[in-house]
Amino acid sequence: DAHNTERWVSTTKVPLHDSQGLVSGVVSLIQDVTELHQSREQLVQSDKLAAIGTLAAGVAHEINNPIGFINSNLNTMGKYIKKIIEYFEENNISIDDDLKDIIEDFHDAIKESSEGTDRVKKIVADLKSFSRVDKAEKESVNLNDGLDTTLNIVWNELKYNCKIEKDYGDIPDLYCYPNQINQVFMNMLVNAGHAVYEKSGIINLKTWADEKNIYISIKDNGKGIEKDNMAKIFEPFFTTKEVGKGTGLGLSLAFDIIKKHKGTIEVTSEVGQGTEFIICLPFIGIENEQA
């Protein structure tokens, strides 16, 4: 079209015949089916996300069981070593330096292992929370917690390329669809991670509120967005990433979700300097929405 945007069309052609039955012309009907195509693709993407969520929830459940066994065994080992030390002390048995070093290393190993399992448990809890695809319910949540949960999920995508800086304000809870809002956070965090991929970058997360709205800023110091692309970034299937790196639906879905919550997304960007997305969500966004 005039804006160099890709359009999808459906064509129907019917031949015209003269009195002798010969084809004398063709009538063509051309319909713009771009919106229908986009809707189908978004449904496919939603189905994929739902399938991934179901798989993630199952994996999280399976991980929880062995982690429980490991935690229990670590606690038991800690009690055993404590009893051994008490036995030596009660019977006035001296402990040589080598044995003291072994016991100290044993304590450190148990402590580090416990911290590791706690980390896994936190990731599993966040994964289960994030992947509740069957829970499309509205509830009051704190968006600072939502950012942290999502950050924990996508951390492996970010940790080698950037540093995260947080400036969370004291914001009230918001009545919303939390899983959908977390999906927005995930899409924007992954995009920010890709933007700073070629250099050691910084992603800054900031939240604040006024009397009517909650604001979330996701800012990076990455490569920025070309001016010609700024008007297209929320269009379905628009992407500047190489084939296989993105569907072009992430920001489009984010825009639709925030719009559903009666909110807005503002973008500022400078090539070579970075990009900032500011999400504005009103307190009364979906409070009066019919279930």
TORMI-823492 format. One record per residue (C-alpha): residue number from 1; residue in three letters; x, y, z; chain. Coordinates in steps of 0.25 Angstrom, whole numbers, plus 2048, in hexadecimal, padded with zeros to 3 digits. Example, Ala and Ser with C-alpha at 12.3 -4.5 7.8 and 13.67 -1.06 7.14 Angstrom:
<nodes>
@seq 1 type Ala xx 831 yy 7EE zz 81F mol A;
@seq 2 type Ser xx 837 yy 7FC zz 81D mol A;
</nodes>
This chain:
<nodes>
@seq 1 type Asp xx 800 yy 800 zz 800 mol A;
@seq 2 type Ala xx 804 yy 80F zz 801 mol A;
@seq 3 type His xx 80B yy 80C zz 80E mol A;
@seq 4 type Asn xx 813 yy 801 zz 808 mol A;
@seq 5 type Thr xx 80C yy 7F7 zz 811 mol A;
@seq 6 type Glu xx 80A yy 7E9 zz 80C mol A;
@seq 7 type Arg xx 7FB yy 7E6 zz 809 mol A;
@seq 8 type Trp xx 7F4 yy 7D8 zz 807 mol A;
@seq 9 type Val xx 7EA yy 7D7 zz 7FC mol A;
@seq 10 type Ser xx 7E0 yy 7CC zz 7F7 mol A;
@seq 11 type Thr xx 7DD yy 7CC zz 7E8 mol A;
@seq 12 type Thr xx 7D1 yy 7C5 zz 7E2 mol A;
@seq 13 type Lys xx 7D1 yy 7C5 zz 7D2 mol A;
@seq 14 type Val xx 7C4 yy 7C1 zz 7CA mol A;
@seq 15 type Pro xx 7C5 yy 7BF zz 7BB mol A;
@seq 16 type Leu xx 7BB yy 7C6 zz 7B2 mol A;
@seq 17 type His xx 7B6 yy 7BF zz 7A5 mol A;
@seq 18 type Asp xx 7B1 yy 7C4 zz 798 mol A;
@seq 19 type Ser xx 7A5 yy 7BE zz 791 mol A;
@seq 20 type Gln xx 7AD yy 7B4 zz 78B mol A;
@seq 21 type Gly xx 7B3 yy 7AF zz 798 mol A;
@seq 22 type Leu xx 7C0 yy 7B5 zz 797 mol A;
@seq 23 type Val xx 7C7 yy 7BC zz 7A2 mol A;
@seq 24 type Ser xx 7C6 yy 7CB zz 79F mol A;
@seq 25 type Gly xx 7CB yy 7D1 zz 7AC mol A;
@seq 26 type Val xx 7CD yy 7CF zz 7BB mol A;
@seq 27 type Val xx 7C7 yy 7D5 zz 7C7 mol A;
@seq 28 type Ser xx 7D0 yy 7D6 zz 7D3 mol A;
@seq 29 type Leu xx 7CC yy 7D9 zz 7E1 mol A;
@seq 30 type Ile xx 7D8 yy 7DD zz 7EA mol A;
@seq 31 type Gln xx 7D5 yy 7DE zz 7F9 mol A;
@seq 32 type Asp xx 7DF yy 7E3 zz 804 mol A;
@seq 33 type Val xx 7E0 yy 7D8 zz 80E mol A;
@seq 34 type Thr xx 7EB yy 7DD zz 816 mol A;
@seq 35 type Glu xx 7E4 yy 7DE zz 823 mol A;
@seq 36 type Leu xx 7DE yy 7D0 zz 822 mol A;
@seq 37 type His xx 7EC yy 7CB zz 81F mol A;
@seq 38 type Gln xx 7F2 yy 7D3 zz 82B mol A;
@seq 39 type Ser xx 7E7 yy 7CD zz 834 mol A;
@seq 40 type Arg xx 7EA yy 7BF zz 830 mol A;
@seq 41 type Glu xx 7F9 yy 7C1 zz 832 mol A;
@seq 42 type Gln xx 7F6 yy 7C7 zz 840 mol A;
@seq 43 type Leu xx 7EE yy 7BB zz 844 mol A;
@seq 44 type Val xx 7F9 yy 7B2 zz 83F mol A;
@seq 45 type Gln xx 803 yy 7B9 zz 848 mol A;
@seq 46 type Ser xx 7F9 yy 7B9 zz 854 mol A;
@seq 47 type Asp xx 7F7 yy 7AA zz 852 mol A;
@seq 48 type Lys xx 807 yy 7A9 zz 852 mol A;
@seq 49 type Leu xx 808 yy 7B1 zz 85E mol A;
@seq 50 type Ala xx 7FD yy 7A9 zz 865 mol A;
@seq 51 type Ala xx 804 yy 79C zz 861 mol A;
@seq 52 type Ile xx 811 yy 7A1 zz 866 mol A;
@seq 53 type Gly xx 80B yy 7A5 zz 873 mol A;
@seq 54 type Thr xx 804 yy 797 zz 875 mol A;
@seq 55 type Leu xx 812 yy 791 zz 873 mol A;
@seq 56 type Ala xx 819 yy 79A zz 87C mol A;
@seq 57 type Ala xx 80F yy 798 zz 887 mol A;
@seq 58 type Gly xx 811 yy 789 zz 886 mol A;
@seq 59 type Val xx 820 yy 78A zz 886 mol A;
@seq 60 type Ala xx 81F yy 793 zz 892 mol A;
@seq 61 type His xx 817 yy 789 zz 899 mol A;
@seq 62 type Glu xx 820 yy 77D zz 896 mol A;
@seq 63 type Ile xx 82C yy 786 zz 89B mol A;
@seq 64 type Asn xx 826 yy 789 zz 8A8 mol A;
@seq 65 type Asn xx 825 yy 77A zz 8AC mol A;
@seq 66 type Pro xx 834 yy 777 zz 8AB mol A;
@seq 67 type Ile xx 838 yy 785 zz 8B1 mol A;
@seq 68 type Gly xx 82F yy 781 zz 8BD mol A;
@seq 69 type Phe xx 837 yy 774 zz 8BF mol A;
@seq 70 type Ile xx 845 yy 77C zz 8BE mol A;
@seq 71 type Asn xx 840 yy 786 zz 8C8 mol A;
@seq 72 type Ser xx 83C yy 77B zz 8D2 mol A;
@seq 73 type Asn xx 849 yy 774 zz 8D0 mol A;
@seq 74 type Leu xx 851 yy 780 zz 8D2 mol A;
@seq 75 type Asn xx 84A yy 783 zz 8DF mol A;
@seq 76 type Thr xx 84C yy 775 zz 8E4 mol A;
@seq 77 type Met xx 85B yy 776 zz 8E0 mol A;
@seq 78 type Gly xx 85C yy 783 zz 8E8 mol A;
@seq 79 type Lys xx 856 yy 77C zz 8F4 mol A;
@seq 80 type Tyr xx 85F yy 770 zz 8F3 mol A;
@seq 81 type Ile xx 86C yy 778 zz 8F3 mol A;
@seq 82 type Lys xx 867 yy 780 zz 8FF mol A;
@seq 83 type Lys xx 865 yy 773 zz 906 mol A;
@seq 84 type Ile xx 873 yy 76E zz 903 mol A;
@seq 85 type Ile xx 879 yy 77B zz 908 mol A;
@seq 86 type Glu xx 870 yy 77A zz 915 mol A;
@seq 87 type Tyr xx 875 yy 76C zz 917 mol A;
@seq 88 type Phe xx 884 yy 770 zz 916 mol A;
@seq 89 type Glu xx 881 yy 77B zz 920 mol A;
@seq 90 type Glu xx 879 yy 773 zz 92A mol A;
@seq 91 type Asn xx 884 yy 768 zz 92A mol A;
@seq 92 type Asn xx 890 yy 772 zz 92A mol A;
@seq 93 type Ile xx 895 yy 76C zz 91D mol A;
@seq 94 type Ser xx 89F yy 776 zz 917 mol A;
@seq 95 type Ile xx 89D yy 77A zz 908 mol A;
@seq 96 type Asp xx 8A9 yy 77C zz 900 mol A;
@seq 97 type Asp xx 8AB yy 787 zz 8F6 mol A;
@seq 98 type Asp xx 8A9 yy 77E zz 8EA mol A;
@seq 99 type Leu xx 89B yy 77A zz 8F0 mol A;
@seq 100 type Lys xx 898 yy 788 zz 8F4 mol A;
@seq 101 type Asp xx 89A yy 78C zz 8E5 mol A;
@seq 102 type Ile xx 892 yy 781 zz 8E0 mol A;
@seq 103 type Ile xx 886 yy 785 zz 8E9 mol A;
@seq 104 type Glu xx 887 yy 793 zz 8E5 mol A;
@seq 105 type Asp xx 887 yy 790 zz 8D7 mol A;
@seq 106 type Phe xx 87B yy 787 zz 8D9 mol A;
@seq 107 type His xx 874 yy 792 zz 8E0 mol A;
@seq 108 type Asp xx 877 yy 79B zz 8D4 mol A;
@seq 109 type Ala xx 873 yy 791 zz 8CA mol A;
@seq 110 type Ile xx 865 yy 78F zz 8D1 mol A;
@seq 111 type Lys xx 863 yy 79E zz 8D1 mol A;
@seq 112 type Glu xx 867 yy 7A0 zz 8C3 mol A;
@seq 113 type Ser xx 85E yy 795 zz 8BE mol A;
@seq 114 type Ser xx 852 yy 79A zz 8C7 mol A;
@seq 115 type Glu xx 854 yy 7A8 zz 8C0 mol A;
@seq 116 type Gly xx 854 yy 7A1 zz 8B3 mol A;
@seq 117 type Thr xx 847 yy 799 zz 8B5 mol A;
@seq 118 type Asp xx 841 yy 7A6 zz 8BA mol A;
@seq 119 type Arg xx 844 yy 7AD zz 8AD mol A;
@seq 120 type Val xx 83E yy 7A1 zz 8A5 mol A;
@seq 121 type Lys xx 832 yy 7A2 zz 8AE mol A;
@seq 122 type Lys xx 830 yy 7B1 zz 8AB mol A;
@seq 123 type Ile xx 832 yy 7AF zz 89C mol A;
@seq 124 type Val xx 828 yy 7A3 zz 89D mol A;
@seq 125 type Ala xx 81E yy 7AC zz 8A5 mol A;
@seq 126 type Asp xx 81F yy 7B7 zz 89B mol A;
@seq 127 type Leu xx 81E yy 7AD zz 88F mol A;
@seq 128 type Lys xx 811 yy 7A7 zz 895 mol A;
@seq 129 type Ser xx 80B yy 7B5 zz 897 mol A;
@seq 130 type Phe xx 80F yy 7BA zz 889 mol A;
@seq 131 type Ser xx 80A yy 7AE zz 882 mol A;
@seq 132 type Arg xx 7FC yy 7AE zz 888 mol A;
@seq 133 type Val xx 7F6 yy 7AD zz 87A mol A;
@seq 134 type Asp xx 7E8 yy 7A8 zz 880 mol A;
@seq 135 type Lys xx 7E7 yy 7B4 zz 88A mol A;
@seq 136 type Ala xx 7E2 yy 7C0 zz 881 mol A;
@seq 137 type Glu xx 7DD yy 7C6 zz 88E mol A;
@seq 138 type Lys xx 7DD yy 7D4 zz 892 mol A;
@seq 139 type Glu xx 7E3 yy 7D7 zz 8A0 mol A;
@seq 140 type Ser xx 7EB yy 7E2 zz 8A7 mol A;
@seq 141 type Val xx 7FA yy 7E1 zz 8A6 mol A;
@seq 142 type Asn xx 806 yy 7E9 zz 8A8 mol A;
@seq 143 type Leu xx 80D yy 7EC zz 89B mol A;
@seq 144 type Asn xx 81B yy 7ED zz 8A2 mol A;
@seq 145 type Asp xx 819 yy 7DE zz 8A5 mol A;
@seq 146 type Gly xx 814 yy 7DB zz 897 mol A;
@seq 147 type Leu xx 821 yy 7E1 zz 891 mol A;
@seq 148 type Asp xx 82A yy 7D9 zz 89B mol A;
@seq 149 type Thr xx 822 yy 7CC zz 897 mol A;
@seq 150 type Thr xx 824 yy 7CF zz 889 mol A;
@seq 151 type Leu xx 832 yy 7D3 zz 88A mol A;
@seq 152 type Asn xx 835 yy 7C6 zz 891 mol A;
@seq 153 type Ile xx 82F yy 7BE zz 886 mol A;
@seq 154 type Val xx 837 yy 7C6 zz 87B mol A;
@seq 155 type Trp xx 844 yy 7C8 zz 882 mol A;
@seq 156 type Asn xx 84B yy 7BD zz 87A mol A;
@seq 157 type Glu xx 848 yy 7C5 zz 86E mol A;
@seq 158 type Leu xx 84E yy 7D2 zz 874 mol A;
@seq 159 type Lys xx 859 yy 7CE zz 87E mol A;
@seq 160 type Tyr xx 865 yy 7CD zz 874 mol A;
@seq 161 type Asn xx 862 yy 7DA zz 86D mol A;
@seq 162 type Cys xx 85D yy 7E5 zz 877 mol A;
@seq 163 type Lys xx 85C yy 7EA zz 885 mol A;
@seq 164 type Ile xx 84E yy 7EC zz 88B mol A;
@seq 165 type Glu xx 84C yy 7F9 zz 893 mol A;
@seq 166 type Lys xx 83F yy 7FA zz 89B mol A;
@seq 167 type Asp xx 838 yy 807 zz 8A0 mol A;
@seq 168 type Tyr xx 82B yy 802 zz 8A5 mol A;
@seq 169 type Gly xx 821 yy 80C zz 8AC mol A;
@seq 170 type Asp xx 817 yy 809 zz 8B7 mol A;
@seq 171 type Ile xx 80B yy 806 zz 8AE mol A;
@seq 172 type Pro xx 7FE yy 801 zz 8B1 mol A;
@seq 173 type Asp xx 7F8 yy 7F3 zz 8AC mol A;
@seq 174 type Leu xx 7F1 yy 7F3 zz 89F mol A;
@seq 175 type Tyr xx 7E5 yy 7EB zz 89B mol A;
@seq 176 type Cys xx 7E8 yy 7E5 zz 88E mol A;
@seq 177 type Tyr xx 7EB yy 7D8 zz 887 mol A;
@seq 178 type Pro xx 7F9 yy 7D5 zz 88D mol A;
@seq 179 type Asn xx 7FD yy 7CB zz 883 mol A;
@seq 180 type Gln xx 7FA yy 7D4 zz 877 mol A;
@seq 181 type Ile xx 802 yy 7DF zz 87E mol A;
@seq 182 type Asn xx 80E yy 7D6 zz 881 mol A;
@seq 183 type Gln xx 80D yy 7D2 zz 872 mol A;
@seq 184 type Val xx 80F yy 7E1 zz 86E mol A;
@seq 185 type Phe xx 81B yy 7E2 zz 878 mol A;
@seq 186 type Met xx 821 yy 7D5 zz 872 mol A;
@seq 187 type Asn xx 820 yy 7DA zz 863 mol A;
@seq 188 type Met xx 826 yy 7E8 zz 867 mol A;
@seq 189 type Leu xx 831 yy 7E2 zz 86F mol A;
@seq 190 type Val xx 835 yy 7D8 zz 864 mol A;
@seq 191 type Asn xx 835 yy 7E3 zz 85A mol A;
@seq 192 type Ala xx 83E yy 7EC zz 863 mol A;
@seq 193 type Gly xx 847 yy 7E0 zz 865 mol A;
@seq 194 type His xx 848 yy 7DF zz 856 mol A;
@seq 195 type Ala xx 84B yy 7EE zz 854 mol A;
@seq 196 type Val xx 857 yy 7ED zz 85D mol A;
@seq 197 type Tyr xx 85C yy 7E0 zz 858 mol A;
@seq 198 type Glu xx 868 yy 7E6 zz 851 mol A;
@seq 199 type Lys xx 86E yy 7ED zz 85D mol A;
@seq 200 type Ser xx 86E yy 7EC zz 86C mol A;
@seq 201 type Gly xx 861 yy 7F4 zz 86E mol A;
@seq 202 type Ile xx 858 yy 7F9 zz 879 mol A;
@seq 203 type Ile xx 849 yy 7F6 zz 87B mol A;
@seq 204 type Asn xx 842 yy 800 zz 885 mol A;
@seq 205 type Leu xx 835 yy 7FC zz 88B mol A;
@seq 206 type Lys xx 82D yy 807 zz 892 mol A;
@seq 207 type Thr xx 81F yy 808 zz 897 mol A;
@seq 208 type Trp xx 817 yy 813 zz 89D mol A;
@seq 209 type Ala xx 809 yy 818 zz 89F mol A;
@seq 210 type Asp xx 800 yy 824 zz 8A0 mol A;
@seq 211 type Glu xx 7F2 yy 826 zz 8A5 mol A;
@seq 212 type Lys xx 7EC yy 81F zz 898 mol A;
@seq 213 type Asn xx 7F6 yy 816 zz 892 mol A;
@seq 214 type Ile xx 802 yy 80D zz 894 mol A;
@seq 215 type Tyr xx 80E yy 80E zz 88B mol A;
@seq 216 type Ile xx 819 yy 804 zz 887 mol A;
@seq 217 type Ser xx 825 yy 808 zz 87F mol A;
@seq 218 type Ile xx 82E yy 7FE zz 878 mol A;
@seq 219 type Lys xx 83A yy 805 zz 873 mol A;
@seq 220 type Asp xx 847 yy 800 zz 86C mol A;
@seq 221 type Asn xx 853 yy 806 zz 866 mol A;
@seq 222 type Gly xx 853 yy 7FE zz 85A mol A;
@seq 223 type Lys xx 853 yy 800 zz 84B mol A;
@seq 224 type Gly xx 846 yy 808 zz 84B mol A;
@seq 225 type Ile xx 83B yy 809 zz 840 mol A;
@seq 226 type Glu xx 83C yy 80F zz 833 mol A;
@seq 227 type Lys xx 833 yy 81B zz 831 mol A;
@seq 228 type Asp xx 82C yy 815 zz 825 mol A;
@seq 229 type Asn xx 829 yy 808 zz 82D mol A;
@seq 230 type Met xx 823 yy 810 zz 83A mol A;
@seq 231 type Ala xx 815 yy 810 zz 834 mol A;
@seq 232 type Lys xx 815 yy 801 zz 830 mol A;
@seq 233 type Ile xx 81A yy 7FB zz 83D mol A;
@seq 234 type Phe xx 80C yy 7F7 zz 842 mol A;
@seq 235 type Glu xx 808 yy 7F1 zz 835 mol A;
@seq 236 type Pro xx 806 yy 7E2 zz 834 mol A;
@seq 237 type Phe xx 811 yy 7DB zz 82D mol A;
@seq 238 type Phe xx 81A yy 7E7 zz 82D mol A;
@seq 239 type Thr xx 829 yy 7E4 zz 831 mol A;
@seq 240 type Thr xx 837 yy 7E8 zz 82E mol A;
@seq 241 type Lys xx 83C yy 7DB zz 834 mol A;
@seq 242 type Glu xx 842 yy 7D1 zz 82A mol A;
@seq 243 type Val xx 83A yy 7C5 zz 826 mol A;
@seq 244 type Gly xx 838 yy 7BB zz 832 mol A;
@seq 245 type Lys xx 83B yy 7C6 zz 83D mol A;
@seq 246 type Gly xx 82D yy 7CC zz 83E mol A;
@seq 247 type Thr xx 81E yy 7CA zz 839 mol A;
@seq 248 type Gly xx 81B yy 7D9 zz 839 mol A;
@seq 249 type Leu xx 80F yy 7D7 zz 842 mol A;
@seq 250 type Gly xx 816 yy 7DA zz 850 mol A;
@seq 251 type Leu xx 813 yy 7E9 zz 850 mol A;
@seq 252 type Ser xx 806 yy 7E7 zz 849 mol A;
@seq 253 type Leu xx 801 yy 7DE zz 854 mol A;
@seq 254 type Ala xx 806 yy 7E7 zz 85E mol A;
@seq 255 type Phe xx 7FF yy 7F3 zz 858 mol A;
@seq 256 type Asp xx 7F2 yy 7EB zz 858 mol A;
@seq 257 type Ile xx 7F3 yy 7E6 zz 866 mol A;
@seq 258 type Ile xx 7F6 yy 7F4 zz 86B mol A;
@seq 259 type Lys xx 7EB yy 7FA zz 863 mol A;
@seq 260 type Lys xx 7E1 yy 7EF zz 869 mol A;
@seq 261 type His xx 7E5 yy 7F5 zz 877 mol A;
@seq 262 type Lys xx 7E2 yy 803 zz 872 mol A;
@seq 263 type Gly xx 7F1 yy 807 zz 872 mol A;
@seq 264 type Thr xx 7FB yy 80C zz 869 mol A;
@seq 265 type Ile xx 809 yy 80A zz 865 mol A;
@seq 266 type Glu xx 812 yy 815 zz 861 mol A;
@seq 267 type Val xx 820 yy 813 zz 85A mol A;
@seq 268 type Thr xx 82C yy 81C zz 859 mol A;
@seq 269 type Ser xx 838 yy 818 zz 852 mol A;
@seq 270 type Glu xx 845 yy 81D zz 84C mol A;
@seq 271 type Val xx 84E yy 815 zz 843 mol A;
@seq 272 type Gly xx 85B yy 811 zz 84A mol A;
@seq 273 type Gln xx 856 yy 816 zz 857 mol A;
@seq 274 type Gly xx 84A yy 80D zz 85B mol A;
@seq 275 type Thr xx 83B yy 80B zz 85D mol A;
@seq 276 type Glu xx 831 yy 80E zz 868 mol A;
@seq 277 type Phe xx 823 yy 808 zz 869 mol A;
@seq 278 type Ile xx 81A yy 80E zz 873 mol A;
@seq 279 type Ile xx 80D yy 806 zz 876 mol A;
@seq 280 type Cys xx 802 yy 80E zz 87C mol A;
@seq 281 type Leu xx 7F7 yy 806 zz 883 mol A;
@seq 282 type Pro xx 7EB yy 80D zz 88A mol A;
@seq 283 type Phe xx 7E6 yy 808 zz 897 mol A;
@seq 284 type Ile xx 7D8 yy 807 zz 891 mol A;
@seq 285 type Gly xx 7DC yy 800 zz 884 mol A;
@seq 286 type Ile xx 7D4 yy 7F3 zz 885 mol A;
@seq 287 type Glu xx 7CD yy 7F5 zz 893 mol A;
@seq 288 type Asn xx 7C0 yy 7F7 zz 88C mol A;
@seq 289 type Glu xx 7C2 yy 7ED zz 881 mol A;
@seq 290 type Gln xx 7B8 yy 7E1 zz 87F mol A;
@seq 291 type Ala xx 7BE yy 7D4 zz 882 mol A;
</nodes>
